[in-house]
Amino acid sequence: MLGKLLAMAQRISTHPFQRRALAGVALAFTLAAGVMPATTFAQQGPMEIHLHIDGAIATATLDNNAAARDFVAQLPLSLTLQNYAEIERIATLPRKLSVDGAPAGITPKTGDINYYAPWGNLAIFVGDDAYARGLVRLGRVDTGLPALQHQGPLKVRIERACD
């Protein structure tokens, strides 16, 4: 790559000083590209999202895992959350999420945003529950949980906080 850039610099300019300057710029860009790769969600850490429910906005922070990254890739989403077992608000996602590296299950807490792999659905917990196999934590509601605690069905729009 550097060789090609140097050859281009020689063709562009015949003056030795200009060639050296162009070669220096080419070298700087080449080194920067190798040292500073593009930032990805995996490198950024947690991602903030907004859940719009009947005029209210809940905020949440997603974890840095394969399922959460797949979930973010599907945003923005408009879903209808259904009441399930009085402590969950669930909705089917458009496509299944990756569960690579996820534990076999978790014990959900109030405010947890989860993915239930066997059914392929989003599960927002508005109450604590016992350990459930196949449940993968995506993140946690930070503010606005009361808007999600209504029985439903609840129409919700989920988007990245920066959108």
C-alpha atoms as one frame of an Amber mdcrd trajectory, in Angstrom:
protein
   0.000   0.000   0.000   2.739   2.445   1.004   4.679   1.567  -2.168   1.697
   2.454  -4.345   1.272   5.781  -2.556   4.966   6.605  -3.001   4.811   5.740
  -6.709   1.788   8.027  -7.084   3.668  10.814  -5.311   6.562  10.468  -7.767
   4.238  10.624 -10.761   2.327  13.624  -9.424   5.346  15.816  -8.767   8.818
  16.002 -10.258  10.245  18.351  -7.620  12.092  16.338  -4.897  10.767  18.482
  -2.020   7.138  18.069  -3.164   7.674  14.312  -3.573   9.041  14.038  -0.018
   6.127  16.066   1.356   3.572  13.920  -0.495   5.350  10.756   0.637   5.241
  12.006   4.241   1.519  12.679   4.003   0.949   9.238   2.460   2.977   7.587
   5.230   1.054   9.488   7.922  -2.309   8.373   6.483  -1.107   4.779   6.172
   0.120   4.672   9.772  -3.031   6.352  11.072  -5.219   3.820   9.265  -3.335
   0.959  10.910  -3.282   2.490  14.380  -6.767   4.045  14.551  -9.395   1.696
  13.108 -12.990   2.826  12.672 -14.954   2.854  15.925 -17.668   0.231  16.202
 -20.437  -0.390  18.744 -18.255  -3.201  20.128 -15.541  -0.656  20.937 -17.839
   2.139  22.087 -19.313   0.244  24.987 -22.935   0.677  26.096 -25.459   2.188
  23.669 -28.301   4.450  24.812 -31.799   4.031  23.395 -35.154   5.782  23.759
 -38.500   4.027  24.080 -41.442   6.253  23.110 -44.657   5.092  24.832 -47.897
   7.117  24.600 -46.140  10.492  24.726 -43.688   9.415  27.429 -40.038   8.613
  26.825 -38.129   5.932  28.688 -34.354   5.839  28.378 -32.260   2.705  28.519
 -28.666   1.595  28.226 -27.873  -1.543  26.261 -25.111  -3.941  27.221 -22.166
  -4.648  24.947 -22.958  -8.170  23.734 -23.816  -9.890  20.445 -27.571  -9.885
  21.092 -27.619  -6.166  21.964 -25.581  -5.324  18.850 -28.053  -7.302  16.711
 -30.937  -5.509  18.424 -29.409  -2.078  17.697 -29.020  -3.090  14.042 -32.834
  -3.501  13.852 -33.565  -0.014  15.210 -35.687   2.002  14.854 -38.531  -0.385
  15.656 -42.247   0.142  16.184 -43.694  -2.666  18.307 -46.781  -3.454  20.342
 -45.858  -4.718  23.802 -48.228  -7.272  25.311 -48.602  -8.018  29.002 -47.126
 -11.411  29.887 -47.356 -12.941  33.373 -47.999  -9.466  34.877 -44.237  -8.753
  35.074 -43.164  -8.739  31.418 -43.971  -6.626  28.395 -43.183  -8.695  25.307
 -43.139  -8.276  21.536 -41.887 -10.412  18.670 -38.836  -8.973  16.921 -38.554
  -8.866  13.113 -35.671 -11.356  13.201 -33.806 -13.466  15.737 -30.781 -12.062
  17.543 -27.365 -13.655  17.928 -26.825 -15.298  21.303 -23.099 -15.914  20.771
 -21.280 -15.750  24.088 -24.509 -15.448  26.096 -25.044 -17.440  29.292 -27.603
 -20.259  29.256 -30.032 -18.014  31.136 -30.369 -15.185  33.657 -32.418 -14.047
  36.649 -34.228 -10.923  35.395 -34.702  -7.852  37.562 -37.195  -4.985  37.318
 -36.158  -2.720  34.442 -34.153  -5.337  32.549 -34.532  -5.414  28.771 -34.075
  -8.986  27.604 -34.273 -11.235  24.596 -36.025 -14.577  25.012 -34.194 -16.700
  22.451 -36.619 -19.667  22.250 -39.467 -17.382  21.109 -37.380 -14.663  19.434
 -39.007 -11.892  21.424 -38.160  -8.770  23.342 -39.046  -8.997  27.047 -38.996
  -5.885  29.225 -39.369  -6.810  32.888 -41.513  -4.532  35.050 -41.062  -6.858
  38.029 -38.440  -9.313  39.279 -38.620 -12.947  38.218 -36.855 -16.264  38.751
 -34.008 -17.646  36.647 -35.078 -18.381  33.071 -33.129 -20.489  30.614 -32.867
 -18.871  27.155 -33.184 -15.314  28.493 -30.388 -12.961  27.365 -29.979  -9.520
  28.898 -29.845  -6.706  26.332 -29.725  -3.811  28.783 -31.638  -1.878  31.396
 -34.270   0.869  31.554 -32.679   3.915  33.207 -35.671   6.292  33.357 -39.374
   6.154  32.544 -40.146   2.611  33.715 -43.656   3.599  34.971 -44.765   4.190
  31.354 -43.934   0.542  30.642 -45.737  -0.757  33.729 -49.208  -0.124  32.271
 -51.026  -3.354  31.381 -51.046  -2.760  27.653 -51.089  -3.468  24.891 -48.572
  -0.625  24.581 -47.421   0.831  21.296 -43.720   1.626  21.546 -41.142   3.086
  19.194 -37.558   2.170  20.053 -34.643   4.089  18.576 -31.026   4.912  19.265
 -30.752   7.982  21.491 -28.696   9.760  18.822 -31.321   9.220  16.039
